[in-house]
Amino acid sequence: MGIFVFLPLVLPLTAWPIARLAEQRLHPRTATVLLTSVSTVLALCSTVCLALLMVVGTAQLPGNPLPDGWSDPEVRASVPRHEIAGKAAIPALLAVLAAGGRTLARHVRVRRRAHRALAGLPGTEVAVLPDAAPYAYALPGGRRDRIVVSRGMLGSLAARERRALFAHERAHLAARHHRHLLLVQLAACANPFLLPLRTAVAYTAERWADEEAARAVGSRRVVARAIGRAALAATGPAPVSTLPALAAPGPLPRRVAALLGPEPAARAWPSLFTTAGLAVWTAATGAALSAMFSANSALTLAFLLHAATPL
């Protein structure tokens, strides 16, 4: 495996330029899909390489249940500084699994709690709760996807702004934005270098829904006004960060400014001869190299362990 087993752990750094440029130079739909895909690939490759290092490190521990041949010098020699890297990978991988498990469990728990809160209400697309506290969010799953909104939020918006709110939340549900948000959160748990991509996707998913809402109501200014009023009225974020909402925390002034400007071009892929295009290709190359290095390391270690295992 050599040094190649370590490279997927740091290759997420190649995606940092596009994490910022995607917000500014790409259509929000393109940016969300691209950043989610890159994050997922890089996180999976990083986790695979941590697992490979953990196998080498665990085989060195006395009393481990692995075959004795797996601690063969030839196997250990496949990892540079195996006595440090292998043992350090054990707590690192356990921390990754624990953080990912907590994130996934919190997402499931909050969604279940939110669905239970709607028990007894009519099974319409929009569930209006009698709370005075203003909030609204998209709630996927259950028997059908639903938009949850409080009377306090409806009372703080004018008629056209309510249409913008509902269009915004419908866009979240139609594009399954909660899946994008959950994937990048899990990716950031797997590798902290992916945190900028998580932040970027939280923004671009909202911008994607903003643009869809503007198209639905026929006015970008109305959506911008709805976002501003909802943000001023809201007393807190959505129940969990993987449930998207009109007044989600984040750079709200940038969202409003983008809506007051021209509609972004829908071109799917920027030219290589631009800053954004170069950043996109750098991130894509980093993801491809990470996949190649992790696959190569996994196959190499598999062959070494097979050869070292007594028949």
C-alpha positions in Angstrom: 0.0 0.0 0.0 2.8 2.4 0.9 2.0 6.1 1.3 -1.0 5.8 -1.0 -3.1 4.5 1.9 -2.7 7.9 3.6 -3.6 10.1 0.6 -7.4 9.7 0.7 -7.2 11.1 4.2 -5.9 14.5 3.0 -7.3 14.6 -0.6 -10.5 16.3 0.7 -8.3 19.4 0.8 -8.6 19.5 -3.1 -12.3 20.3 -2.7 -11.8 23.4 -0.6 -11.6 25.9 -3.5 -14.9 24.6 -5.1 -16.7 24.7 -1.7 -16.5 28.5 -1.8 -16.6 29.1 -5.6 -19.6 26.8 -6.1 -21.7 29.2 -4.0 -20.8 32.1 -6.2 -20.2 30.8 -9.7 -22.4 27.7 -10.1 -26.2 27.3 -10.3 -27.4 26.2 -6.9 -28.7 23.0 -8.2 -25.4 22.1 -9.9 -23.5 23.2 -6.8 -25.6 21.1 -4.4 -25.4 17.9 -6.5 -21.6 18.3 -7.2 -20.6 19.1 -3.6 -22.7 16.3 -2.2 -21.3 13.8 -4.7 -17.7 14.9 -4.1 -18.1 14.9 -0.3 -19.7 11.4 -0.3 -16.9 9.9 -2.5 -14.1 11.5 -0.5 -15.7 10.5 2.9 -16.1 6.8 1.8 -12.5 6.6 0.5 -11.2 8.2 3.7 -13.1 5.8 5.9 -12.0 2.7 3.8 -8.4 3.7 4.3 -8.8 4.2 8.0 -10.3 0.7 8.2 -7.3 -0.7 6.3 -4.9 1.0 8.7 -7.0 -0.3 11.6 -6.7 -3.9 10.4 -2.9 -3.5 10.3 -2.9 -1.8 13.8 -5.3 -4.3 15.4 -3.2 -7.3 14.2 -0.3 -6.0 16.2 -2.2 -5.9 19.5 -1.6 -8.9 21.8 -4.6 -11.1 22.3 -6.5 -9.9 19.2 -8.8 -12.4 17.5 -7.3 -11.9 14.1 -5.2 -14.7 12.4 -1.6 -14.7 13.5 -0.4 -14.3 9.9 -2.0 -10.9 9.7 0.8 -9.5 11.9 3.4 -10.9 9.6 6.3 -8.5 9.0 5.4 -8.3 5.3 1.9 -7.1 6.1 3.2 -4.5 8.6 5.8 -3.3 6.1 3.0 -2.4 3.7 2.2 0.6 5.9 4.8 3.3 6.5 5.3 3.9 10.3 2.9 1.0 10.9 3.5 0.9 14.6 2.1 4.5 14.9 -0.3 4.8 12.0 -2.0 1.4 12.5 -2.7 1.9 16.2 -3.7 5.6 15.8 -6.3 4.5 13.2 -8.1 2.4 15.8 -9.5 5.2 17.9 -9.8 7.4 14.8 -12.1 5.0 13.1 -14.1 4.4 16.2 -14.6 8.2 16.6 -15.8 8.4 13.0 -18.3 5.6 13.5 -19.5 7.1 16.7 -20.0 10.6 15.3 -21.7 9.2 12.2 -24.0 7.0 14.3 -24.9 10.0 16.5 -25.8 12.1 13.5 -27.9 9.4 11.9 -29.6 8.6 15.1 -30.4 12.2 15.8 -31.8 12.7 12.3 -34.1 9.6 12.7 -35.1 10.5 16.2 -36.1 14.1 15.4 -38.0 13.1 12.2 -40.0 10.5 14.3 -40.7 13.1 16.9 -41.9 15.6 14.3 -44.2 13.1 12.7 -45.6 12.2 16.1 -46.4 15.8 16.7 -48.6 15.8 13.7 -50.7 12.9 14.9 -54.4 13.7 14.9 -54.0 16.5 12.3 -55.6 16.2 8.8 -53.3 14.4 6.4 -53.0 17.4 4.1 -49.7 18.5 2.5 -49.5 21.5 4.8 -49.7 20.8 8.5 -50.5 24.0 10.5 -49.6 23.8 14.1 -51.3 26.3 16.6 -48.0 27.5 18.0 -47.4 31.3 18.4 -43.7 30.7 17.8 -42.9 31.3 14.1 -41.3 28.4 12.3 -41.7 26.4 9.1 -39.8 23.4 7.7 -40.0 20.6 5.2 -40.7 17.2 6.8 -40.1 14.2 4.5 -41.2 10.6 5.1 -44.1 9.0 6.8 -47.2 8.4 4.7 -46.4 11.5 2.6 -44.0 14.4 2.6 -45.4 17.4 4.5 -44.8 21.1 5.1 -45.0 22.0 8.8 -45.7 25.6 9.6 -46.9 27.4 12.7 -49.7 30.0 12.9 -47.1 32.4 14.2 -45.1 32.1 11.0 -48.2 32.4 8.8 -49.3 35.5 10.7 -45.9 37.2 10.1 -46.1 36.9 6.3 -48.3 38.5 3.7 -50.4 36.4 1.2 -47.8 36.3 -1.6 -45.0 35.7 0.9 -46.9 32.6 2.2 -47.1 31.3 -1.3 -43.3 31.8 -1.5 -42.8 30.0 1.7 -44.9 27.0 0.6 -43.1 26.9 -2.8 -39.7 27.0 -1.1 -40.6 24.1 1.1 -42.1 22.1 -1.8 -38.9 22.6 -3.6 -36.9 21.1 -0.7 -39.2 18.1 -0.7 -39.2 17.6 -4.4 -35.4 17.7 -4.7 -34.9 15.6 -1.5 -32.6 18.2 0.0 -32.7 16.5 3.4 -30.7 13.6 1.8 -28.0 16.0 0.5 -27.8 17.6 3.9 -27.6 14.3 5.7 -24.9 12.9 3.4 -22.6 16.0 3.8 -23.1 15.9 7.6 -22.1 12.2 7.6 -19.2 13.0 5.3 -17.9 15.7 7.7 -18.1 13.2 10.5 -15.9 10.9 8.5 -13.3 13.5 7.7 -13.2 17.0 9.3 -11.5 18.3 6.1 -15.0 18.1 4.5 -16.6 20.6 6.9 -16.4 23.5 4.3 -18.4 21.4 1.9 -21.0 20.7 4.5 -21.4 24.4 5.1 -21.5 25.1 1.4 -24.3 22.5 0.7 -26.4 23.9 3.5 -26.3 27.3 1.7 -26.7 26.0 -1.9 -29.6 23.8 -1.0 -31.4 26.8 0.4 -30.5 28.9 -2.7 -31.8 26.1 -5.0 -35.1 26.2 -3.2 -35.1 30.0 -3.3 -34.8 29.9 -7.1 -37.5 27.3 -7.5 -39.8 29.4 -5.2 -39.1 32.5 -7.3 -40.0 30.7 -10.4 -43.2 29.3 -8.8 -44.5 32.7 -7.6 -43.1 34.7 -10.5 -41.2 37.2 -8.4 -37.7 37.0 -7.0 -38.4 40.1 -4.8 -41.3 38.5 -3.1 -39.2 35.5 -2.2 -36.4 37.7 -0.9 -39.0 39.6 1.2 -40.4 36.3 2.6 -36.9 35.1 3.6 -36.2 38.4 5.4 -39.5 38.4 7.3 -39.3 34.7 8.1 -35.8 35.1 9.4 -36.7 38.1 11.6 -39.8 36.3 13.0 -38.2 32.9 13.6 -37.1 32.2 17.1 -34.9 29.2 16.3 -33.7 26.8 13.6 -35.5 23.8 12.2 -35.7 20.8 14.5 -32.5 19.4 13.1 -30.1 20.7 10.5 -31.0 18.0 8.0 -34.6 19.3 7.8 -34.4 22.3 5.4 -36.4 25.5 6.1 -37.0 28.9 4.6 -35.4 30.7 7.6 -32.6 28.2 8.1 -29.5 29.6 9.8 -26.8 30.7 7.6 -25.8 33.7 5.3 -29.3 35.0 4.9 -28.1 38.4 3.6 -26.3 36.6 0.8 -29.5 34.7 -0.1 -31.5 37.9 -0.2 -28.8 39.7 -2.2 -28.7 36.8 -4.7 -32.5 37.0 -5.2 -32.4 40.7 -5.8 -29.8 40.2 -8.5 -30.2 38.4 -11.9 -31.3 34.8 -12.1 -28.2 32.5 -12.1 -27.3 30.8 -15.4 -28.4 27.2 -15.6 -25.3 25.9 -17.4 -24.5 22.6 -15.8 -20.7 22.6 -16.0 -18.3 25.6 -16.1 -15.6 25.9 -18.7 -12.2 24.6 -17.7 -10.7 28.0 -18.6 -12.4 29.7 -15.6 -11.6 29.8 -11.9 -14.7 27.9 -11.1 -14.1 25.3 -13.8 -10.5 24.8 -12.6 -11.8 24.3 -9.1 -14.5 21.8 -10.2 -12.0 19.7 -12.1 -9.5 19.8 -9.2 -12.2 18.5 -6.8 -13.3 15.9 -9.3 -9.7 14.8 -9.9 -9.2 14.6 -6.1 -12.3 12.4 -5.7 -11.2 10.2 -8.6 -7.6 9.8 -7.2 -9.0 9.1 -3.7 -11.2 6.3 -5.1 -8.3 4.9 -7.1 -5.9 5.0 -4.1 -8.3 3.5 -1.7 -9.3 0.7 -4.1 -5.6 0.0 -4.8 -4.8 -0.1 -1.1 -7.8 -2.4 -0.3 -6.8 -4.9 -3.0 -3.1 -4.8 -2.0 -3.9 -5.5 1.6 -6.4 -8.2 0.7 -3.8 -10.0 -1.3 -1.2 -9.6 1.5 -3.6 -10.9 4.1 -4.7 -13.8 1.9 -1.0 -14.8 1.4 -0.2 -14.4 5.1 -3.2 -16.5 6.3 -2.3 -20.1 6.9 -4.5 -22.6 5.0 
